[in-house]
Structures are given as C-alpha cells and as structure tokens.
Amino acid sequence: MEICQTLNQAQDEHYPHTDDVRRYVADGHPLRCLRIRLEPGQGYIAPTEFLPHDGSTSYAEERSLAAFWLG
C-alpha cells in the first residue's frame, strides 16, 4: 500500500498493479527484493496483491508450472 500512497492513489479504490510498481521504480523510489529459491516440487503461499513479486525461472533446467487462486 506504500506504493499506492507514494503515487497518490486512493487505497480504498485501488490495489497495487504491475504498472504501479514499474512507475514507482521509474520515478526513482527504492524497492526491496527478497529472493527465495524453490526447488522443483516446492511452492509458496503469499498475499501477492500486496507483495511485489517476480516468479523468475532463470537458469531453471526443468519446466515451470504456476497456479493462482485469487479471492
């Protein structure tokens, strides 16, 4: 929600979106990155609506599968 506050967006009317994160960074604001390595077969549960994230599969030797449950 800090990103929305910084971009002067009403919190009760707007949830952060990828474009908001890009604009936030392009405007020169800092963004922390936490990298967690998951082995094949592992997964995670996170409130991705409020957590900028990147599901990178860089250097992966196996195919990647993603599933999302929203709501």
MMTF fields as JSON, N, C-alpha, C and O atoms, coordinates in Angstrom:
{
  "mmtfVersion": "1.0.0",
  "mmtfProducer": "UNKNOWN",
  "numBonds": 283,
  "numAtoms": 284,
  "numGroups": 71,
  "numChains": 1,
  "numModels": 1,
  "chainsPerModel": [1],
  "groupsPerChain": [71],
  "chainIdList": ["A"],
  "bondAtomList": [4, 2, 8, 6, 12, 10, 16, 14, 20, 18, 24, 22, 28, 26, 32, 30, 36, 34, 40, 38, 44, 42, 48, 46, 52, 50, 56, 54, 60, 58, 64, 62, 68, 66, 72, 70, 76, 74, 80, 78, 84, 82, 88, 86, 92, 90, 96, 94, 100, 98, 104, 102, 108, 106, 112, 110, 116, 114, 120, 118, 124, 122, 128, 126, 132, 130, 136, 134, 140, 138, 144, 142, 148, 146, 152, 150, 156, 154, 160, 158, 164, 162, 168, 166, 172, 170, 176, 174, 180, 178, 184, 182, 188, 186, 192, 190, 196, 194, 200, 198, 204, 202, 208, 206, 212, 210, 216, 214, 220, 218, 224, 222, 228, 226, 232, 230, 236, 234, 240, 238, 244, 242, 248, 246, 252, 250, 256, 254, 260, 258, 264, 262, 268, 266, 272, 270, 276, 274, 280, 278],
  "bondOrderList": [1, 1, 1, 1, 1, 1, 1, 1, 1, 1, 1, 1, 1, 1, 1, 1, 1, 1, 1, 1, 1, 1, 1, 1, 1, 1, 1, 1, 1, 1, 1, 1, 1, 1, 1, 1, 1, 1, 1, 1, 1, 1, 1, 1, 1, 1, 1, 1, 1, 1, 1, 1, 1, 1, 1, 1, 1, 1, 1, 1, 1, 1, 1, 1, 1, 1, 1, 1, 1, 1],
  "groupList": [{"groupName": "MET", "atomNameList": ["N", "CA", "C", "O"], "elementList": ["N", "C", "C", "O"], "formalChargeList": [0, 0, 0, 0], "bondAtomList": [1, 0, 2, 1, 3, 2], "bondOrderList": [1, 1, 2], "singleLetterCode": "M", "chemCompType": "L-PEPTIDE LINKING"}, {"groupName": "GLU", "atomNameList": ["N", "CA", "C", "O"], "elementList": ["N", "C", "C", "O"], "formalChargeList": [0, 0, 0, 0], "bondAtomList": [1, 0, 2, 1, 3, 2], "bondOrderList": [1, 1, 2], "singleLetterCode": "E", "chemCompType": "L-PEPTIDE LINKING"}, {"groupName": "ILE", "atomNameList": ["N", "CA", "C", "O"], "elementList": ["N", "C", "C", "O"], "formalChargeList": [0, 0, 0, 0], "bondAtomList": [1, 0, 2, 1, 3, 2], "bondOrderList": [1, 1, 2], "singleLetterCode": "I", "chemCompType": "L-PEPTIDE LINKING"}, {"groupName": "CYS", "atomNameList": ["N", "CA", "C", "O"], "elementList": ["N", "C", "C", "O"], "formalChargeList": [0, 0, 0, 0], "bondAtomList": [1, 0, 2, 1, 3, 2], "bondOrderList": [1, 1, 2], "singleLetterCode": "C", "chemCompType": "L-PEPTIDE LINKING"}, {"groupName": "GLN", "atomNameList": ["N", "CA", "C", "O"], "elementList": ["N", "C", "C", "O"], "formalChargeList": [0, 0, 0, 0], "bondAtomList": [1, 0, 2, 1, 3, 2], "bondOrderList": [1, 1, 2], "singleLetterCode": "Q", "chemCompType": "L-PEPTIDE LINKING"}, {"groupName": "THR", "atomNameList": ["N", "CA", "C", "O"], "elementList": ["N", "C", "C", "O"], "formalChargeList": [0, 0, 0, 0], "bondAtomList": [1, 0, 2, 1, 3, 2], "bondOrderList": [1, 1, 2], "singleLetterCode": "T", "chemCompType": "L-PEPTIDE LINKING"}, {"groupName": "LEU", "atomNameList": ["N", "CA", "C", "O"], "elementList": ["N", "C", "C", "O"], "formalChargeList": [0, 0, 0, 0], "bondAtomList": [1, 0, 2, 1, 3, 2], "bondOrderList": [1, 1, 2], "singleLetterCode": "L", "chemCompType": "L-PEPTIDE LINKING"}, {"groupName": "ASN", "atomNameList": ["N", "CA", "C", "O"], "elementList": ["N", "C", "C", "O"], "formalChargeList": [0, 0, 0, 0], "bondAtomList": [1, 0, 2, 1, 3, 2], "bondOrderList": [1, 1, 2], "singleLetterCode": "N", "chemCompType": "L-PEPTIDE LINKING"}, {"groupName": "ALA", "atomNameList": ["N", "CA", "C", "O"], "elementList": ["N", "C", "C", "O"], "formalChargeList": [0, 0, 0, 0], "bondAtomList": [1, 0, 2, 1, 3, 2], "bondOrderList": [1, 1, 2], "singleLetterCode": "A", "chemCompType": "L-PEPTIDE LINKING"}, {"groupName": "ASP", "atomNameList": ["N", "CA", "C", "O"], "elementList": ["N", "C", "C", "O"], "formalChargeList": [0, 0, 0, 0], "bondAtomList": [1, 0, 2, 1, 3, 2], "bondOrderList": [1, 1, 2], "singleLetterCode": "D", "chemCompType": "L-PEPTIDE LINKING"}, {"groupName": "HIS", "atomNameList": ["N", "CA", "C", "O"], "elementList": ["N", "C", "C", "O"], "formalChargeList": [0, 0, 0, 0], "bondAtomList": [1, 0, 2, 1, 3, 2], "bondOrderList": [1, 1, 2], "singleLetterCode": "H", "chemCompType": "L-PEPTIDE LINKING"}, {"groupName": "TYR", "atomNameList": ["N", "CA", "C", "O"], "elementList": ["N", "C", "C", "O"], "formalChargeList": [0, 0, 0, 0], "bondAtomList": [1, 0, 2, 1, 3, 2], "bondOrderList": [1, 1, 2], "singleLetterCode": "Y", "chemCompType": "L-PEPTIDE LINKING"}, {"groupName": "PRO", "atomNameList": ["N", "CA", "C", "O"], "elementList": ["N", "C", "C", "O"], "formalChargeList": [0, 0, 0, 0], "bondAtomList": [1, 0, 2, 1, 3, 2], "bondOrderList": [1, 1, 2], "singleLetterCode": "P", "chemCompType": "L-PEPTIDE LINKING"}, {"groupName": "VAL", "atomNameList": ["N", "CA", "C", "O"], "elementList": ["N", "C", "C", "O"], "formalChargeList": [0, 0, 0, 0], "bondAtomList": [1, 0, 2, 1, 3, 2], "bondOrderList": [1, 1, 2], "singleLetterCode": "V", "chemCompType": "L-PEPTIDE LINKING"}, {"groupName": "ARG", "atomNameList": ["N", "CA", "C", "O"], "elementList": ["N", "C", "C", "O"], "formalChargeList": [0, 0, 0, 0], "bondAtomList": [1, 0, 2, 1, 3, 2], "bondOrderList": [1, 1, 2], "singleLetterCode": "R", "chemCompType": "L-PEPTIDE LINKING"}, {"groupName": "GLY", "atomNameList": ["N", "CA", "C", "O"], "elementList": ["N", "C", "C", "O"], "formalChargeList": [0, 0, 0, 0], "bondAtomList": [1, 0, 2, 1, 3, 2], "bondOrderList": [1, 1, 2], "singleLetterCode": "G", "chemCompType": "PEPTIDE LINKING"}, {"groupName": "PHE", "atomNameList": ["N", "CA", "C", "O"], "elementList": ["N", "C", "C", "O"], "formalChargeList": [0, 0, 0, 0], "bondAtomList": [1, 0, 2, 1, 3, 2], "bondOrderList": [1, 1, 2], "singleLetterCode": "F", "chemCompType": "L-PEPTIDE LINKING"}, {"groupName": "SER", "atomNameList": ["N", "CA", "C", "O"], "elementList": ["N", "C", "C", "O"], "formalChargeList": [0, 0, 0, 0], "bondAtomList": [1, 0, 2, 1, 3, 2], "bondOrderList": [1, 1, 2], "singleLetterCode": "S", "chemCompType": "L-PEPTIDE LINKING"}, {"groupName": "TRP", "atomNameList": ["N", "CA", "C", "O"], "elementList": ["N", "C", "C", "O"], "formalChargeList": [0, 0, 0, 0], "bondAtomList": [1, 0, 2, 1, 3, 2], "bondOrderList": [1, 1, 2], "singleLetterCode": "W", "chemCompType": "L-PEPTIDE LINKING"}],
  "groupTypeList": [0, 1, 2, 3, 4, 5, 6, 7, 4, 8, 4, 9, 1, 10, 11, 12, 10, 5, 9, 9, 13, 14, 14, 11, 13, 8, 9, 15, 10, 12, 6, 14, 3, 6, 14, 2, 14, 6, 1, 12, 15, 4, 15, 11, 2, 8, 12, 5, 1, 16, 6, 12, 10, 9, 15, 17, 5, 17, 11, 8, 1, 1, 14, 17, 6, 8, 8, 16, 18, 6, 15],
  "groupIdList": [1, 2, 3, 4, 5, 6, 7, 8, 9, 10, 11, 12, 13, 14, 15, 16, 17, 18, 19, 20, 21, 22, 23, 24, 25, 26, 27, 28, 29, 30, 31, 32, 33, 34, 35, 36, 37, 38, 39, 40, 41, 42, 43, 44, 45, 46, 47, 48, 49, 50, 51, 52, 53, 54, 55, 56, 57, 58, 59, 60, 61, 62, 63, 64, 65, 66, 67, 68, 69, 70, 71],
  "secStructList": [7, 2, 2, 2, 2, 2, 6, 6, 7, 7, 6, 6, 6, 7, 7, 7, 7, 2, 2, 2, 2, 2, 2, 2, 2, 2, 6, 6, 7, 7, 7, 7, 7, 7, 7, 7, 7, 7, 7, 6, 6, 7, 7, 7, 7, 7, 7, 6, 6, 1, 1, 7, 7, 7, 7, 7, 7, 6, 6, 7, 1, 1, 7, 7, 7, 7, 7, 7, 7, 7, 7],
  "xCoordList": [0.824, 0.0, 0.876, 0.428, 2.125, 3.049, 3.247, 3.374, 3.273, 3.436, 2.257, 2.449, 1.04, -0.146, -0.133, -0.485, 0.271, 0.34, 1.331, 1.047, 2.491, 3.526, 3.062, 3.401, 2.291, 1.803, 0.492, -0.142, 0.088, -1.125, -2.386, -3.221, -2.508, -3.699, -4.513, -3.946, -5.81, -6.682, -6.605, -6.865, -6.252, -6.075, -7.37, -7.356, -8.489, -9.738, -10.334, -11.293, -9.775, -10.301, -9.329, -9.686, -8.113, -7.092, -6.156, -5.648, -5.928, -4.931, -3.71, -3.841, -2.512, -1.294, -1.347, -1.901, -0.767, -0.728, 0.706, 1.491, 1.047, 2.39, 2.798, 3.936, 1.88, 2.194, 2.527, 3.361, 1.878, 2.175, 3.598, 4.318, 3.994, 5.353, 6.374, 7.385, 6.117, 7.037, 7.154, 8.253, 6.006, 6.022, 6.759, 7.519, 6.536, 7.187, 8.711, 9.42, 9.199, 10.643, 11.162, 12.233, 10.416, 10.839, 10.939, 11.747, 10.106, 10.152, 11.313, 11.501, 12.103, 13.305, 13.123, 14.015, 11.975, 11.749, 12.411, 12.463, 12.914, 13.594, 12.586, 11.475, 12.99, 12.157, 13.045, 14.039, 12.69, 13.471, 13.09, 11.948, 14.055, 13.824, 14.297, 15.436, 13.431, 13.776, 13.703, 12.661, 14.779, 14.802, 14.79, 15.601, 13.852, 13.728, 13.814, 13.029, 14.763, 14.918, 14.0, 14.002, 13.215, 12.339, 12.846, 13.143, 12.937, 13.361, 12.157, 11.018, 12.389, 11.279, 10.318, 10.743, 9.025, 8.01, 7.624, 6.635, 8.389, 8.064, 7.169, 7.075, 6.528, 5.669, 5.603, 6.252, 4.823, 4.653, 3.272, 2.623, 2.838, 1.571, 1.905, 2.58, 1.443, 1.745, 0.609, -0.079, 0.406, -0.615, -0.09, 0.313, -0.093, 0.566, -0.098, 0.504, -1.339, -1.973, -1.233, -1.276, -0.547, 0.134, 1.636, 2.315, 2.16, 3.581, 4.155, 3.925, 4.912, 5.542, 6.395, 7.19, 6.235, 6.947, 7.305, 6.741, 8.252, 8.709, 8.859, 9.635, 8.138, 8.218, 9.258, 8.961, 10.459, 11.511, 11.867, 11.919, 12.107, 12.591, 13.98, 14.364, 14.714, 16.059, 16.912, 16.926, 17.6, 18.543, 17.869, 18.556, 16.564, 15.871, 16.073, 15.96, 16.367, 16.559, 15.253, 15.127, 14.277, 13.004, 11.925, 12.079, 10.835, 9.72, 9.11, 9.142, 8.562, 7.93, 6.41, 5.869, 5.736, 4.287, 3.822, 4.348, 2.841, 2.304, 0.795, 0.137, 0.257, -1.187, -1.535, -0.81, -2.651, -3.061, -4.491, -5.372, -4.713, -6.056, -6.277, -5.606, -7.212, -7.482, -8.835, -9.771, -8.895, -10.194, -10.264, -11.318],
  "yCoordList": [-1.186, 0.0, 1.26, 2.338, 1.109, 2.252, 2.765, 3.969, 1.856, 2.254, 3.116, 4.157, 2.689, 3.474, 4.833, 5.844, 4.863, 6.137, 7.071, 8.254, 6.545, 7.361, 7.89, 9.011, 7.093, 7.503, 8.288, 8.579, 8.629, 9.412, 8.752, 9.405, 7.465, 6.736, 6.386, 5.978, 6.536, 6.215, 4.722, 3.894, 4.377, 2.974, 2.183, 1.002, 2.809, 2.07, 1.846, 1.09, 2.493, 2.373, 1.689, 1.411, 1.419, 0.917, -0.041, 0.268, -1.21, -2.148, -2.052, -1.799, -2.251, -2.147, -3.088, -4.185, -2.638, -3.393, -3.351, -2.501, -4.244, -4.277, -2.912, -2.482, -2.237, -0.914, 0.084, 0.967, -0.049, 0.839, 0.612, 1.564, -0.656, -0.967, -0.421, 0.153, -0.596, -0.077, 1.446, 1.995, 2.13, 3.591, 4.039, 5.007, 3.342, 3.63, 3.576, 4.484, 2.51, 2.346, 3.364, 3.937, 3.596, 4.559, 5.972, 6.777, 6.269, 7.586, 7.71, 8.765, 6.638, 6.686, 6.227, 6.42, 5.616, 5.144, 3.777, 2.98, 3.505, 2.227, 1.083, 1.272, -0.09, -1.28, -2.409, -2.753, -2.976, -4.088, -5.375, -5.559, -6.254, -7.533, -8.655, -8.645, -9.606, -10.787, -11.966, -12.211, -12.685, -13.836, -15.114, -15.307, -15.969, -17.258, -18.33, -18.333, -19.228, -20.295, -21.447, -21.928, -21.879, -23.029, -24.165, -23.981, -25.305, -26.491, -27.048, -26.746, -27.859, -28.458, -29.167, -29.913, -28.925, -29.527, -28.682, -28.98, -27.625, -26.742, -25.606, -25.35, -24.942, -23.815, -22.851, -23.057, -21.8, -20.839, -20.227, -20.202, -19.737, -19.019, -17.625, -17.475, -16.607, -15.227, -14.319, -14.61, -13.205, -12.238, -11.396, -10.25, -11.951, -11.295, -9.988, -9.195, -9.751, -8.474, -7.327, -6.187, -7.646, -6.624, -6.842, -6.206, -7.722, -8.06, -8.084, -9.036, -7.03, -7.09, -8.353, -8.629, -9.107, -10.379, -10.669, -10.1, -11.562, -11.969, -13.482, -14.024, -14.141, -15.591, -16.065, -16.896, -15.555, -15.857, -17.34, -17.992, -17.85, -19.223, -19.219, -20.166, -18.145, -18.031, -19.232, -19.655, -19.757, -20.859, -22.17, -23.109, -22.254, -23.497, -24.517, -24.201, -25.723, -26.785, -27.509, -28.156, -27.4, -28.065, -27.036, -25.851, -27.492, -26.605, -26.055, -26.707, -24.87, -24.234, -24.299, -24.135, -24.534, -24.585, -23.624, -23.626, -22.806, -21.858, -22.005, -22.253, -21.847, -21.863, -20.714, -20.429, -20.064, -18.917, -19.112, -19.467, -18.881, -18.867, -17.486, -17.078, -16.759, -15.383, -15.305, -16.042, -14.368, -14.137, -14.446, -14.284],
  "zCoordList": [0.0, 0.0, 0.0, -0.393, 0.444, 0.422, -1.003, -1.224, -1.953, -3.354, -3.792, -4.42, -3.465, -3.83, -3.136, -3.744, -1.865, -1.141, -1.812, -2.001, -2.171, -2.803, -4.15, -4.528, -4.874, -6.186, -6.082, -7.096, -4.851, -4.586, -5.139, -5.764, -4.899, -5.324, -4.086, -3.072, -4.149, -3.023, -2.719, -3.593, -1.488, -1.117, -1.162, -1.508, -0.818, -0.777, -2.173, -2.325, -3.172, -4.526, -5.486, -6.63, -5.034, -5.962, -5.243, -4.166, -5.845, -5.345, -6.235, -7.433, -5.673, -6.488, -7.696, -7.626, -8.78, -10.03, -10.548, -10.128, -11.439, -12.016, -12.561, -12.374, -13.229, -13.777, -12.676, -12.873, -11.511, -10.385, -9.88, -9.581, -9.787, -9.329, -10.321, -9.918, -11.608, -12.637, -12.549, -12.637, -12.374, -12.267, -11.007, -11.038, -9.918, -8.635, -8.789, -8.355, -9.409, -9.612, -10.628, -10.43, -11.715, -12.74, -12.175, -12.638, -11.166, -10.514, -9.545, -8.939, -9.386, -8.552, -7.122, -6.297, -6.806, -5.438, -5.254, -6.192, -4.05, -3.81, -3.674, -3.179, -4.117, -3.987, -3.485, -4.124, -2.358, -1.801, -2.499, -2.92, -2.616, -3.269, -2.348, -1.88, -2.098, -1.32, -2.273, -2.88, -2.407, -3.317, -2.492, -1.586, -2.832, -2.165, -3.245, -4.193, -3.095, -4.083, -3.714, -2.581, -4.693, -4.513, -5.384, -6.565, -4.798, -5.535, -6.293, -5.939, -7.334, -8.059, -7.101, -6.219, -7.285, -6.434, -5.236, -4.566, -4.95, -3.841, -4.324, -5.525, -3.405, -3.742, -2.58, -1.554, -2.737, -1.656, -1.716, -2.762, -0.572, -0.471, 0.026, 1.045, -0.679, -0.306, -0.747, -1.725, -0.021, -0.428, -1.579, -1.379, -2.773, -3.901, -4.316, -5.039, -3.865, -4.163, -3.485, -3.946, -2.376, -1.59, -1.518, -0.711, -2.339, -2.278, -3.687, -4.432, -4.069, -5.401, -5.487, -4.588, -6.546, -6.651, -8.105, -9.04, -8.253, -9.573, -9.554, -8.768, -10.391, -10.446, -11.439, -12.298, -11.337, -12.298, -12.313, -11.271, -13.498, -13.655, -14.302, -14.988, -14.07, -14.635, -14.25, -13.095, -15.204, -15.028, -14.627, -14.225, -14.726, -14.381, -15.487, -16.671, -15.092, -16.071, -16.376, -17.415, -15.467, -15.657, -15.984, -15.687, -16.595, -16.907, -15.626, -14.582, -15.712, -14.563, -14.691, -15.784, -13.591, -13.543, -12.47, -11.357, -12.798, -11.824, -11.766, -12.776, -10.558, -10.352, -9.416, -8.463, -9.702, -8.907, -8.432, -9.215, -7.159, -6.589, -6.036, -5.088, -6.616, -6.203, -5.511, -5.82, -4.55, -3.928, -2.483, -1.868]
}
